[in-house]
Amino acid sequence: MKKLKIISILILLTILISCAAHTNLQPVGKNNIDANLSIGGPVIKAFGARIPVPYATAGVNYGIRDNVDLNGNLHLLSAAYKLFGCDLGATWFPVLNDHSIPTIGLQARLLTMASLKSGVDSRFRFYPSVSASSAWKLGGGIIYTGADITVPITSPDYDDDAASVIFSPFFGYRWNLGKNTRLLTEIKWNGANVQTHQLAVEYLPVSNYGAITTLFAIERSFK
């Protein structure tokens, strides 16, 4: 039972590593800061219903140049499993939205998970990721799409045939709630290349792959 519990938690974390709305859609501008709070996660079967995991992150984006941002996020739910989680990275915007041409963002980041328990054999796990997004102005907000690619550095002990990369496409819309506040609504197919029908956690997959994920975020600009 203990081994099964460990396996379930590791599988859950494998799916959750990309569970935050993609807030890096436009450059924040040099010396400006955006703060965000994101909640949502993969849809699982529990208590006879389909419900999203309430995974939460809090983060900031800081503009070091007009088209380059530094990004950092603290993973809040992982603390419930006595795990510290954070990710740090940077986003480069080589193209800005101009009519039909989208704003293109290219992001690299490193997610670190550290066990806070005593007597564990492996305390740290690292997940480098790259993301690409395309965003267009539409109505009073922004419509966007893109994908995350995550590469676990350490191989899971419970699965010798685990995927070497995790591919997660996403699609969403960012609503303006005033001059400096925005709401993001996003759907992501987490782990689209990972078989999930045999896992201990029953996700809502697509053809037995990945997990459909609903994400929401509030973003606030400080200029």
MIPATOR-906958 format. One line per 8 residues: number of its first residue (from 1); their letters; for each residue x, z, y of N, C-alpha, C. Coordinates in nm, 3 decimals, decimal comma, padded with zeros to 5 digits. Atoms other than C-alpha are relative to their C-alpha. Example, Ala and Ser with C-alpha at 12.3 -4.5 7.8 and 13.67 -1.06 7.14 Angstrom:
! residues 2
1 = AS = 00,089:00,000:-00,119:01,230:00,780:-00,450:00,090:00,000:00,120  -00,082:-00,006:-00,119:01,367:00,714:-00,106:-00,077:00,073:00,109
! end
This chain:
! residues 223
1 = MKKLKIIS = 00,083:00,000:-00,121:00,000:00,000:00,000:00,086:00,000:00,126  -00,087:-00,005:-00,117:00,284:00,083:00,240:00,060:-00,137:00,026  -00,058:00,132:-00,016:00,447:-00,255:00,175:-00,103:-00,097:00,054  00,105:00,088:-00,048:00,115:-00,432:00,227:-00,027:00,025:00,147  00,023:-00,033:-00,140:00,067:-00,247:00,557:00,109:-00,060:00,087  -00,112:00,058:-00,075:00,415:-00,353:00,675:-00,015:-00,150:00,010  00,019:00,144:00,000:00,346:-00,712:00,573:-00,110:-00,040:00,098  00,111:00,032:-00,088:00,014:-00,712:00,758:00,042:00,010:00,147
9 = ILILLTIL = -00,044:-00,017:-00,138:00,175:-00,580:01,078:00,095:-00,112:00,040  -00,095:00,105:-00,033:00,459:-00,834:01,063:-00,070:-00,134:00,015  00,076:00,124:-00,012:00,215:-01,119:01,004:-00,078:-00,002:00,131  00,074:-00,010:-00,126:00,003:-00,997:01,294:00,092:-00,027:00,118  -00,093:00,021:-00,111:00,308:-00,988:01,521:00,047:-00,144:00,006  -00,038:00,141:00,001:00,410:-01,338:01,410:-00,102:-00,085:00,073  00,105:00,074:-00,069:00,074:-01,467:01,533:-00,009:00,043:00,146  00,020:-00,052:-00,134:00,071:-01,243:01,842:00,111:-00,034:00,098
17 = ISCAAHTN = -00,114:00,017:-00,089:00,410:-01,345:01,983:-00,030:-00,097:00,114  00,036:00,092:-00,109:00,245:-01,620:02,191:-00,132:00,038:00,065  00,132:-00,039:-00,047:-00,064:-01,421:02,284:00,002:00,051:00,144  00,016:-00,028:-00,142:-00,060:-01,433:02,662:-00,036:-00,132:00,066  00,038:00,122:-00,071:-00,226:-01,682:02,893:00,121:-00,057:00,073  -00,115:00,066:-00,062:00,017:-01,937:03,036:-00,017:00,002:00,151  00,016:-00,017:-00,145:00,048:-01,821:03,397:00,102:-00,079:00,081  -00,104:00,073:-00,071:00,353:-02,033:03,484:-00,039:-00,147:00,016
25 = LQPVGKNN = 00,053:00,136:-00,016:00,160:-02,342:03,597:00,053:-00,071:00,123  -00,053:00,053:-00,125:00,302:-02,389:03,947:00,112:00,092:00,049  -00,102:-00,090:-00,054:00,614:-02,259:04,122:-00,060:00,095:00,103  00,054:-00,099:-00,095:00,545:-01,941:04,318:00,065:-00,012:00,137  -00,071:00,014:-00,126:00,795:-02,038:04,589:00,114:00,099:00,012  -00,120:-00,083:-00,011:01,135:-01,896:04,680:-00,032:00,136:00,062  00,014:-00,140:-00,042:01,135:-01,515:04,716:-00,145:00,051:-00,006  00,138:-00,046:00,017:00,762:-01,494:04,632:-00,019:00,059:-00,140
33 = IDANLSIG = 00,027:-00,067:00,127:00,613:-01,284:04,351:-00,147:-00,018:-00,037  00,133:-00,001:00,059:00,307:-01,334:04,128:-00,003:00,107:-00,109  00,020:-00,098:00,107:00,182:-01,045:03,911:-00,121:-00,040:-00,081  00,113:00,039:00,084:-00,050:-01,097:03,616:-00,024:00,102:-00,110  00,043:-00,082:00,113:-00,241:-00,907:03,351:-00,081:-00,088:-00,093  00,064:00,089:00,096:-00,342:-01,097:03,037:-00,053:00,080:-00,118  00,058:-00,065:00,118:-00,570:-00,991:02,751:-00,065:-00,106:-00,087  00,058:00,094:00,095:-00,689:-01,169:02,440:00,090:-00,016:-00,120
41 = GPVIKAFG = -00,079:00,017:00,120:-00,568:-01,266:02,098:-00,073:-00,083:-00,102  00,062:00,082:00,105:-00,646:-01,443:01,772:-00,134:00,057:-00,043  00,132:-00,041:00,048:-01,004:-01,434:01,649:00,012:00,037:-00,148  -00,009:-00,047:00,138:-01,023:-01,226:01,329:-00,139:00,041:-00,048  00,125:-00,046:00,060:-01,298:-01,127:01,089:00,009:00,151:-00,020  00,001:-00,146:00,011:-01,381:-00,757:01,122:-00,142:00,051:00,022  00,131:-00,063:-00,013:-01,693:-00,544:01,080:-00,114:-00,103:-00,012  00,102:00,102:00,023:-01,886:-00,852:00,962:-00,017:-00,099:00,113
49 = ARIPVPYA = 00,011:00,091:-00,114:-01,818:-01,044:01,283:00,137:-00,060:00,030  -00,125:00,060:-00,047:-01,556:-01,266:01,446:00,029:00,054:00,140  -00,033:-00,060:-00,128:-01,381:-01,083:01,728:00,146:-00,030:00,034  -00,139:00,021:-00,039:-01,062:-01,150:01,930:00,077:00,132:00,005  -00,086:-00,118:-00,010:-00,774:-00,903:01,904:00,027:00,027:00,148  -00,020:-00,030:-00,143:-00,745:-00,722:02,242:00,147:00,021:00,035  -00,143:-00,010:-00,030:-00,373:-00,793:02,284:00,021:-00,013:00,151  -00,016:-00,003:-00,145:-00,257:-00,715:02,638:00,146:-00,010:00,040
57 = TAGVNYGI = -00,133:00,008:-00,058:00,049:-00,807:02,843:-00,011:00,013:00,152  -00,008:-00,007:-00,145:00,153:-00,742:03,203:00,132:-00,063:00,041  -00,122:00,071:-00,034:00,404:-00,961:03,382:00,011:-00,036:00,146  -00,027:00,048:-00,135:00,560:-01,097:03,698:00,076:-00,132:-00,007  -00,077:00,122:-00,020:00,692:-01,435:03,813:00,063:00,008:00,139  -00,072:-00,010:-00,127:00,956:-01,441:04,086:00,072:-00,131:00,027  -00,062:00,127:-00,035:01,070:-01,755:04,268:00,141:00,017:00,051  -00,139:-00,003:-00,046:01,447:-01,787:04,289:00,036:-00,128:00,076
65 = RDNVDLNG = -00,009:00,124:-00,076:01,413:-02,144:04,418:-00,142:-00,053:00,017  00,134:00,054:-00,021:01,120:-02,353:04,535:-00,060:-00,059:-00,127  00,052:00,057:00,125:01,093:-02,507:04,187:00,052:00,070:-00,125  -00,049:-00,077:00,116:01,245:-02,237:03,962:-00,049:00,144:00,013  00,049:-00,138:00,003:01,083:-01,903:03,867:00,067:00,077:-00,112  -00,035:-00,093:00,107:01,208:-01,605:03,672:-00,128:00,067:-00,048  00,122:-00,053:00,059:00,947:-01,463:03,433:00,031:00,121:-00,088  -00,014:-00,116:00,087:00,904:-01,126:03,263:-00,135:00,056:-00,037
73 = NLHLLSAA = 00,127:-00,056:00,048:00,626:-00,974:03,052:00,026:00,121:-00,089  -00,002:-00,118:00,085:00,572:-00,634:02,895:-00,120:-00,007:-00,093  00,106:00,009:00,100:00,369:-00,635:02,570:-00,053:00,142:-00,025  00,057:-00,135:-00,001:00,132:-00,339:02,581:-00,054:00,044:-00,135  00,063:-00,040:00,126:-00,054:-00,346:02,246:00,102:00,036:-00,107  -00,099:-00,028:00,105:00,264:-00,344:02,037:00,040:00,146:-00,005  -00,033:-00,143:-00,001:00,318:00,017:02,145:-00,086:00,077:-00,100  00,087:-00,067:00,097:00,026:00,110:01,917:00,063:00,000:-00,140
81 = YKLFGCDL = -00,071:00,007:00,128:00,251:00,008:01,623:00,140:00,061:00,012  -00,130:-00,059:-00,027:00,546:00,204:01,770:00,107:-00,108:00,011  -00,091:00,111:-00,027:00,708:-00,121:01,879:00,007:-00,024:00,150  -00,017:00,041:-00,139:00,853:-00,205:02,219:00,013:-00,152:00,003  -00,005:00,145:-00,009:00,792:-00,566:02,316:00,011:-00,048:00,144  -00,010:00,060:-00,132:00,903:-00,767:02,618:00,058:-00,140:-00,015  -00,064:00,131:-00,002:00,999:-01,122:02,703:00,047:-00,032:00,141  -00,061:00,040:-00,126:01,222:-01,260:02,976:00,034:-00,148:-00,008
89 = GATWFPVL = -00,030:00,141:00,002:01,270:-01,621:03,078:00,002:-00,060:00,139  -00,001:00,074:-00,126:01,274:-01,888:03,346:-00,078:-00,129:-00,019  00,078:00,124:00,003:01,053:-02,185:03,432:00,049:-00,094:00,109  -00,044:00,106:-00,093:01,169:-02,510:03,596:-00,114:-00,100:00,014  00,106:00,096:-00,029:00,920:-02,744:03,762:00,062:-00,128:00,056  -00,065:00,123:-00,046:01,081:-03,091:03,777:-00,094:-00,096:00,071  00,099:00,091:-00,059:00,756:-03,265:03,882:-00,116:00,084:00,054  00,114:-00,069:-00,060:00,481:-03,143:04,118:-00,121:-00,092:00,007
97 = NDHSIPTI = 00,125:00,075:00,004:00,117:-03,251:04,113:-00,017:-00,090:00,122  00,026:00,098:-00,106:00,044:-03,567:04,313:-00,103:-00,099:-00,053  00,111:00,081:00,049:-00,297:-03,726:04,246:-00,006:00,009:-00,153  00,010:-00,003:00,146:-00,288:-03,823:03,874:00,125:00,055:-00,068  -00,124:-00,055:00,056:00,068:-03,696:03,826:-00,011:00,152:-00,005  00,017:-00,146:00,010:00,062:-03,337:03,694:00,124:00,075:00,046  -00,114:-00,091:-00,012:00,280:-03,042:03,778:00,050:00,030:-00,140  -00,059:-00,021:00,132:00,515:-03,017:03,482:00,090:00,122:00,005
105 = GLQARLLT = -00,082:-00,120:00,010:00,664:-02,682:03,385:00,072:00,006:-00,133  -00,081:-00,015:00,121:00,946:-02,630:03,134:00,058:00,141:00,001  -00,037:-00,141:00,004:01,005:-02,271:03,031:00,079:00,034:-00,124  -00,075:-00,059:00,111:01,264:-02,095:02,813:-00,007:00,151:00,014  00,008:-00,145:-00,007:01,226:-01,730:02,723:00,040:00,061:-00,135  -00,037:-00,073:00,121:01,331:-01,467:02,470:-00,089:00,122:-00,012  00,083:-00,117:00,030:01,084:-01,222:02,317:00,080:00,094:-00,089  -00,069:-00,103:00,077:01,234:-00,898:02,189:-00,100:00,105:-00,046
113 = MASLKSGV = 00,079:-00,107:00,057:01,055:-00,658:01,956:00,095:00,104:-00,057  -00,087:-00,108:00,047:01,220:-00,320:01,892:-00,084:00,112:-00,058  00,072:-00,110:00,064:01,096:-00,057:01,648:00,040:00,132:00,064  -00,024:-00,134:-00,056:01,059:00,291:01,798:-00,005:00,107:-00,108  00,005:-00,094:00,111:01,036:00,451:01,453:00,141:00,038:-00,042  -00,130:-00,043:00,050:01,320:00,649:01,299:00,018:-00,047:-00,144  -00,031:00,033:00,138:01,495:00,546:00,979:-00,040:-00,138:-00,045  00,035:00,137:00,039:01,409:00,175:00,987:00,126:-00,079:-00,029
121 = DSRFRFYP = -00,116:00,080:00,037:01,642:-00,081:00,827:00,030:-00,108:00,104  -00,016:00,107:-00,099:01,583:-00,351:01,088:-00,077:00,039:00,126  00,065:-00,054:-00,120:01,512:-00,227:01,441:-00,043:-00,110:00,097  00,026:00,104:-00,099:01,518:-00,552:01,643:-00,039:-00,131:-00,066  00,032:00,138:00,036:01,355:-00,892:01,606:-00,004:-00,081:00,129  -00,011:00,085:-00,118:01,419:-01,178:01,846:-00,069:-00,134:-00,026  00,075:00,124:00,012:01,202:-01,483:01,910:00,024:-00,086:00,124  -00,017:00,093:-00,113:01,343:-01,750:02,145:-00,111:-00,104:-00,001
129 = SVSASSAW = 00,111:00,095:-00,012:01,072:-01,984:02,274:00,026:-00,097:00,114  00,005:00,097:-00,110:01,036:-02,295:02,484:-00,146:-00,043:00,015  00,137:00,042:-00,029:00,713:-02,406:02,652:00,002:-00,118:00,096  00,019:00,109:-00,094:00,596:-02,717:02,830:-00,146:-00,002:00,039  00,138:00,003:-00,048:00,284:-02,742:03,046:-00,017:-00,113:00,100  00,039:00,099:-00,099:00,105:-03,007:03,251:-00,128:00,050:00,066  00,113:-00,056:-00,074:-00,139:-02,901:03,525:-00,043:-00,094:00,111  00,059:00,086:-00,103:-00,374:-03,101:03,748:-00,102:00,079:00,081
137 = KLGGGIIY = 00,106:-00,057:-00,082:-00,593:-02,992:04,039:-00,132:-00,063:-00,039  00,133:00,048:00,038:-00,959:-03,019:03,942:-00,103:00,095:00,059  00,100:-00,085:-00,063:-01,250:-02,894:04,148:00,068:00,105:00,087  -00,060:-00,108:-00,078:-01,163:-02,557:04,294:00,113:00,069:-00,071  -00,106:-00,066:00,075:-00,892:-02,481:04,040:00,095:-00,099:-00,062  -00,100:00,082:00,068:-00,640:-02,625:03,795:-00,034:-00,007:-00,148  00,014:00,020:00,144:-00,687:-02,771:03,448:00,139:-00,025:-00,058  -00,135:00,011:00,053:-00,385:-02,750:03,220:00,002:-00,008:-00,152
145 = TGADITVP = -00,022:00,007:00,144:-00,251:-02,814:02,872:00,149:00,007:-00,026  -00,141:-00,008:00,035:00,077:-02,770:02,687:00,019:00,060:-00,138  -00,030:-00,056:00,132:00,245:-02,606:02,390:00,120:00,093:00,008  -00,114:-00,090:00,020:00,480:-02,323:02,289:00,065:-00,035:-00,133  -00,074:00,011:00,125:00,752:-02,362:02,028:00,090:00,123:-00,010  -00,072:-00,125:00,019:00,893:-02,032:01,895:00,085:-00,008:-00,126  -00,093:00,005:00,113:01,193:-01,994:01,663:00,041:00,142:-00,035  -00,045:-00,133:00,041:01,224:-01,660:01,479:00,145:-00,004:-00,045
153 = ITSPDYDD = -00,141:-00,002:00,038:01,596:-01,577:01,455:00,018:00,066:-00,136  -00,009:-00,071:00,128:01,547:-01,333:01,167:-00,110:-00,047:-00,092  00,098:00,046:00,098:01,371:-01,448:00,850:-00,084:00,117:-00,049  00,085:-00,108:00,051:01,069:-01,240:00,740:00,033:00,032:-00,146  -00,034:-00,040:00,135:01,150:-01,039:00,427:-00,112:-00,029:-00,098  00,114:00,011:00,089:00,800:-01,090:00,290:-00,032:-00,145:-00,037  00,035:00,139:00,025:00,803:-01,472:00,286:00,124:-00,087:00,012  -00,120:00,084:00,001:01,102:-01,684:00,183:-00,029:-00,141:00,050
161 = DAASVIFS = 00,037:00,135:-00,042:00,908:-01,999:00,273:-00,064:-00,001:00,139  00,060:-00,010:-00,133:00,809:-01,887:00,624:00,046:-00,117:00,087  -00,032:00,112:-00,088:00,800:-02,159:00,890:00,120:00,035:00,087  -00,120:-00,023:-00,082:01,131:-02,198:01,076:-00,031:-00,008:00,148  00,047:00,004:-00,139:00,943:-02,276:01,399:-00,151:00,024:-00,001  00,143:-00,024:-00,014:00,597:-02,176:01,523:-00,050:-00,081:00,119  00,051:00,092:-00,100:00,403:-02,441:01,717:-00,140:00,042:00,042  00,128:-00,051:-00,050:00,114:-02,331:01,942:-00,045:-00,080:00,122
169 = PFFGYRWN = 00,054:00,072:-00,116:-00,071:-02,584:02,164:-00,108:00,080:00,070  00,101:-00,073:-00,078:-00,299:-02,457:02,442:-00,066:-00,091:00,102  00,079:00,074:-00,100:-00,562:-02,577:02,690:-00,077:00,102:00,082  00,069:-00,099:-00,080:-00,714:-02,394:02,984:-00,036:-00,046:00,139  00,040:00,027:-00,138:-00,851:-02,375:03,336:00,029:00,124:00,083  -00,028:-00,110:-00,092:-00,737:-02,163:03,630:-00,096:-00,006:00,119  00,101:-00,008:-00,104:-01,011:-02,054:03,871:00,055:00,076:00,120  -00,038:-00,072:-00,122:-00,943:-01,957:04,232:-00,108:00,101:00,035
177 = LGKNTRLL = 00,093:-00,107:-00,037:-01,102:-01,622:04,322:00,030:00,052:00,140  -00,041:-00,038:-00,135:-00,988:-01,619:04,682:00,136:-00,059:00,028  -00,127:00,058:-00,043:-00,667:-01,696:04,864:00,115:00,036:-00,093  -00,116:-00,047:00,076:-00,431:-01,491:04,646:-00,030:00,044:-00,143  00,038:-00,048:00,133:-00,623:-01,412:04,324:-00,058:-00,113:-00,083  00,045:00,107:00,089:-00,689:-01,636:04,024:-00,036:00,056:-00,137  00,041:-00,033:00,137:-00,858:-01,614:03,683:00,036:-00,115:-00,091  -00,035:00,102:00,098:-00,719:-01,802:03,384:-00,082:00,020:-00,127
185 = TEIKWNGA = 00,072:-00,001:00,128:-00,930:-01,888:03,079:00,068:-00,104:-00,089  -00,083:00,087:00,084:-00,739:-02,038:02,788:-00,038:00,011:-00,147  00,013:00,004:00,146:-00,780:-02,143:02,426:00,132:-00,051:-00,056  -00,128:00,038:00,061:-00,467:-02,157:02,212:-00,016:-00,005:-00,152  -00,005:00,008:00,146:-00,412:-02,267:01,853:00,135:00,058:-00,041  -00,125:-00,069:00,033:-00,149:-02,009:01,760:00,046:-00,034:-00,141  -00,056:00,028:00,132:00,081:-02,102:01,473:-00,069:-00,117:-00,068  00,074:00,115:00,054:-00,077:-02,445:01,423:00,064:-00,057:-00,126
193 = NVQTHQLA = -00,070:00,049:00,119:00,184:-02,521:01,154:00,018:00,109:-00,106  -00,015:-00,112:00,093:00,152:-02,184:00,973:-00,128:00,015:-00,083  00,116:-00,020:00,086:-00,080:-02,149:00,672:-00,046:00,146:00,011  00,051:-00,135:-00,021:-00,306:-01,848:00,728:-00,109:00,041:-00,100  00,113:-00,033:00,087:-00,569:-01,864:00,452:00,036:00,102:-00,108  -00,039:-00,096:00,103:-00,364:-01,641:00,216:00,053:00,131:00,061  -00,053:-00,119:-00,064:-00,271:-01,375:00,471:-00,095:00,118:-00,012  00,082:-00,120:00,012:-00,391:-01,016:00,463:-00,102:00,010:00,112
201 = VEYLPVSN = 00,092:00,002:-00,113:-00,549:-01,061:00,806:-00,076:-00,133:-00,002  00,081:00,122:00,006:-00,839:-01,311:00,808:-00,025:-00,051:00,142  00,014:00,059:-00,132:-00,803:-01,527:01,119:-00,106:-00,110:-00,003  00,083:00,118:-00,011:-01,023:-01,808:01,245:00,095:-00,119:00,012  -00,100:00,107:-00,001:-00,801:-02,105:01,147:-00,063:-00,137:00,023  00,043:00,140:00,000:-00,824:-02,483:01,172:00,058:-00,062:-00,126  -00,044:00,057:00,128:-00,809:-02,636:00,823:00,106:00,089:-00,067  -00,087:-00,098:00,064:-00,639:-02,318:00,695:00,136:00,015:00,067
209 = YGAITTLF = -00,125:-00,013:-00,073:-00,365:-02,334:00,959:-00,023:00,073:00,132  00,000:-00,066:-00,129:-00,295:-02,104:01,252:-00,118:00,090:00,025  00,108:-00,089:-00,040:-00,540:-01,891:01,445:-00,049:-00,042:00,138  00,060:00,028:-00,129:-00,779:-01,983:01,724:00,006:00,126:00,086  -00,024:-00,114:-00,087:-00,700:-01,757:02,018:-00,067:-00,021:00,135  00,061:00,005:-00,132:-00,899:-01,681:02,333:00,077:00,095:00,091  -00,085:-00,075:-00,091:-00,702:-01,561:02,635:-00,060:-00,001:00,141  00,045:-00,013:-00,138:-00,790:-01,437:02,983:00,109:00,071:00,079
217 = AIERSFK = -00,101:-00,064:-00,083:-00,564:-01,341:03,272:-00,045:00,004:00,146  00,016:-00,011:-00,145:-00,587:-01,219:03,628:00,138:-00,010:00,063  -00,129:00,024:-00,066:-00,309:-01,341:03,856:-00,014:00,026:00,150  00,002:-00,036:-00,142:-00,228:-01,210:04,205:00,132:-00,038:00,066  -00,120:00,042:-00,073:00,017:-01,360:04,456:00,032:00,101:00,109  -00,050:-00,086:-00,108:00,231:-01,149:04,690:00,104:-00,080:00,077  -00,089:00,086:-00,079:00,387:-01,359:04,965:00,035:00,067:00,132
! end
